Amino acid sequence: MSFYRQAGTIPRKRHTQHRRPDGSLYCEELMGEEGFSSDSALLYHEQIPSAIVDARPWILPDHSTVPNEPLLPRHLRLHELFDSQEWKRHDVVTARRLVLGNADVRICYVVAGEPSPLYRNAVGDECIYVESGSATVQTVFGPLAVGTGDYVVLPRSTTHRWVPSSDEPLRAYCIEANSHIAPPPRYLSRFGQFLEHAPYCERDLRGPGAPELVEGTDVEVLIKHRATAGVTGTIYTYPQHPFDVVGWDGCLYPYAFNIADFEPITGRIHQPPPAHQVFAGTGFVICNFVPRKVDYHPLAVPVPYYHSNVDSDEVMFYCGGDYEARKGSGIGPGSISLHPGGHSHGPQPGAVERSLGVESFDELAVMVDTFRPLELGEGATACEDPAYPWSWSGRGPAR
């Protein structure tokens, strides 16, 4: 983010002395991207942020994947991954189940009712879509209140924890990048301001509240980090609580953006998926489909045409409304469809005819398009609908 924010107490000039009331110095920490060459924030700590007193391995949940072979479109019912009671014992961090992944991005799902441990993803940024429920995301920058329909963007290495704020299940769709996640460059000026054609702007973004000092000793933080063979985990123990920031400023911080604040781009004829883009990372993009007026040419066909993703895999998470193009397929809220590169896909039989003359769609979906093939995690194999690949033809393989 190039949108500057400031919170708490900071000195007038960066990299100059910032003293406590007793005259001793606060500890200045630069959190920056791309080796001092991109967005950053300066945080002022009560204690030395590098001080640790213990480190031990953290055994991560199952991150293994298997190829999508034979090449098939897939329908995954995410709501089947957690039963009606077990979510109460789970948290947003440690109970995530890997659904799909490749070298650029991992897509997980979780239903939680417990506060999470303190957590830091040192592999890449995270973009968490809150399907339902509410929580406070406590961060080293300050707290961020989030709820249904919020995207929560957490920069790489942000220490944070999720604290559900109601008795309802907190359902979270987790997009973990191996890179940074940001608004698409075409929405921004060369100086980083949102342009007039962008479907959202700075006013729609909610940053964290003022930093909160938390007391504590021998505090554990779970860290997901890079390794030669992929991703691994470590648990650090800090002598003091890492939420000891008295002030910060800069252009790198966690923020929330609600999907209801996305203004859809429409036209006389069907708009392609890039019109729905909301974020981008290395090797993938994130789009959303929101309730909107649809194509108004007198001969328009409002549902998508059949298309072949020759360069990407398409993942659609259906999180609300009634998705017109998928009627009759078994897909509903909580479903994922995976349409891989090499498979031509589009509306279900009868959807084109039913859409003619329709003036608006009441649908809500989050889409991730990846430019490397996606493999199936253990979560995908646990909730797959085996009939979906044959839903366009109405018949399955003769075996």
Sequence and secondary structure as in RCSB ss.txt:
>XXXX:A:sequence
MSFYRQAGTIPRKRHTQHRRPDGSLYCEELMGEEGFSSDSALLYHEQIPSAIVDARPWILPDHSTVPNEPLLPRH
LRLHELFDSQEWKRHDVVTARRLVLGNADVRICYVVAGEPSPLYRNAVGDECIYVESGSATVQTVFGPLAVGTGD
YVVLPRSTTHRWVPSSDEPLRAYCIEANSHIAPPPRYLSRFGQFLEHAPYCERDLRGPGAPELVEGTDVEVLIKH
RATAGVTGTIYTYPQHPFDVVGWDGCLYPYAFNIADFEPITGRIHQPPPAHQVFAGTGFVICNFVPRKVDYHPLA
VPVPYYHSNVDSDEVMFYCGGDYEARKGSGIGPGSISLHPGGHSHGPQPGAVERSLGVESFDELAVMVDTFRPLE
LGEGATACEDPAYPWSWSGRGPAR
>XXXX:A:secstr
    EEEE   SSTTS  B TTS B EEEEEESTTTTS EEEEEESS TT  SEEEE   S   EE   S   EE
EEGGGSS TTGGGG  TTTT EEEEE SSEEEEEEEE S   EEEE SS EEEEEEE EEEEEETTEEEEEETTE
EEEE TT  EEEEE SSS EEEEEEEESS  B  GGGB TTS B TTSSS GGGEE   S      EEEEEEEEE
EETTEEEEEEEEEEE S  EEEEEES   EEEEGGG      SS   GGGGEEEEETTEEEEEE SEE   STT 
  S   EE SS EEEEEEEEE  GGGTTTT  TTEEEEE TT EE   TTHHHHHTT  EE EEEEEEEESS  E
EEHHHHHSB TTGGGTTTT     
